[in-house]
Amino acid sequence: MKGRALRAPKGTRDLLPPATGLWAAVEAEVHRIFALYGYREIRTPILEETELFARGVGEATDIVGKEMYTFTDRGGRSLTLRPESTAAVCRAYVEHGMQTLPQPVRLYYLGPQFRYERPQRGRYRQFHQIGAELLGGRGPASDVEILLLLVAFLRRLGFAELTVLLNTVGDAPSRAAYRAALLAYLEPRAAELGEESRRRLGTNPLRILDSKDPAEQELLAAAPRLADHLTPASREHFAAVRAHLDRLGVAYRVEPRLVRGLDYYTNTVFEVVSGDLGAQNAICGGGAYEGLVEELGGPPTYAVGFAIGADRLLEVLPAGSPLRAPGRHRGPVLLAAAGRLPESGDGVSPLTPIAERLRSEGVPVVETGARAPRLFQLAEQLGAPALAFVGEEELARGELSLRELGSREQTRLPFAEAADRLRRYYEEQP
Ligand code: AMP
């Protein structure tokens, strides 16, 4: 052996078949459902100028403060592997003058994100998000549109009993007033706070509300409430979102402590939970952000979006999800020789032209030299729906013998009929 075997970097992982089949099924559903709501795909670079996230996500956030993969390239520029995509989408909106297009602009993305976090179950350093952004929208109606998309997508994946957890973080004046009130309450009690929260007093006091520490939770129970510091405009906004959701029959629960970890949110913030999941399993989150496009050099733009953690989504995808239906994950038909076939002398197997004809008829197929029982093992491993055998007689008559794995029967059919029969396995879609 030469040299030590290498492993994928800590916190990253290889996605292998058959799991990649499920990823592809989820991605296909993203394209389908998001298009139903008029969203179109955007692909931004994996790398951005570091300043984008410093300005867009916020210097005081955990992401920017301690989780970014930042490096200097050979030209001396500071670049960062994207830790999230909203800031990049807004950058692209401004860079390409999308504010001059008919508004709102509806975009979605899927792809890897990078955060230097402590890896654990469901948390990776390279993870994947599926997200949508509505830019240039109209307030509460836009918030609700994006929530409808999110709920429709999760429902289509087989999640049941979906509930939107909803809160408002207010507009900028609401937050300034609340921040002052929260600091007035917490500063005299700083000694009762943990180290992390004490640090946040100086940087981002609203994030202290997110604390899971029982002692801090007790302290926070009596803290001033953001809801009592909302400006009339923010109060109206929140009431309108709730009224829309009521009217449309979307189940939601107001969670006054929901603040979310990114600085750019204004007014509406949300997560969606499913009865299928434990309480800890946040699979997605989002909200409105009124100031971000302007912060990145564009005009004042009302925007709202969400991001779903795809890795977690797949880990908790219900067993009964239509995306797990066997019809969507069939392996190729295995084509094998029955007995000895006449040699062509040039080393080309007589099975190869038959395999090519089947493929041109839309039947996935691999040739194999395996013999039973290895052949049946292989079929099971690959999820093959059927075996196709060619013996001397089949070869002479242009026929195929099919052994479908559901049944034990073997049927000999003319090629065209056999191809039809096999193709049907790949056509049925739940
Ligand atoms: P955020 O961009 O922080 O609002 O996160 C949105 C979603 O992305 C979360 O609900 C998670 O499902 C997922 N997520 C965030 N960070 C990670 C991570 N390190 N590993 C896996 N999923 C993540």
Residues whose N, C-alpha, C, O or C-beta is under 5 A from the ligand:
A	BS01	AMP	E84 R115 E117 G122 R123 Y124 F127 A282 I283 C284 G285 A307 I308 G309 D311 R312
